[in-house]
């Protein structure tokens, strides 16, 4: 039976490490007969580079990453190739409908109201494919909530979180939802509110797994409410095991992920 190795990015936040440890514990409880190891690509310990050679038997690595980017496409494959070339590597967690379920649940617990304007707040990436993954997640959340959702980024990516908050603070009330296909600083919006009158409250859905630097940036952006990171939400646990099962039975090469992202 393959060992599930969870590969998180790593964080300097003690609260973030506790949250990821709680997620790993929830994953173990879901299938107690499976061996589950938590590892990190950098900063935190144990490092993936140390865990992989120490695990006997077959290994499936599931990245605890919500979108594509450098860590998914370069860093992680390099570590696996050097330390455990026989390991299978799953796609990143997002975008996926189960993450949409977790996001909607976190927003509801934070007090989301029907008239609130929603931003999906993510860390960002220099990889356009990673940004596209976040925008796809925003689209899934918009469909689930039945309202526009803007993808915004705290580090690299457009629009920045500050730009999105400033823009939406002065946006009109919802009238008609339209697909935004133009260019400019907010071209990443899934849909745009049109109508008349000022916008109501701003809610930020945290598209992060754990607290830390980036969640702190979300909290400081000036929104009226910010949901908690996804953490050990049951839907996240279900998705991790889905990625594990999907990868065990996949016959394509490990990096062929595009067809299975939202499945």
PyMOL commands that set and color helices and strands:
alter all, ss='L'
color gray80, all
select helices_A, chain A and resi 14-30+48-54+70-83+97-110+128-145+161-169+213-219+234-248
alter helices_A, ss='H'
color red, helices_A
select strands_A, chain A and resi 3-8+36-40+59-63+88-89+117-122+149-153+176-179+191-194+202-206+225-226
alter strands_A, ss='S'
color yellow, strands_A
deselect
rebuild
show_as cartoon
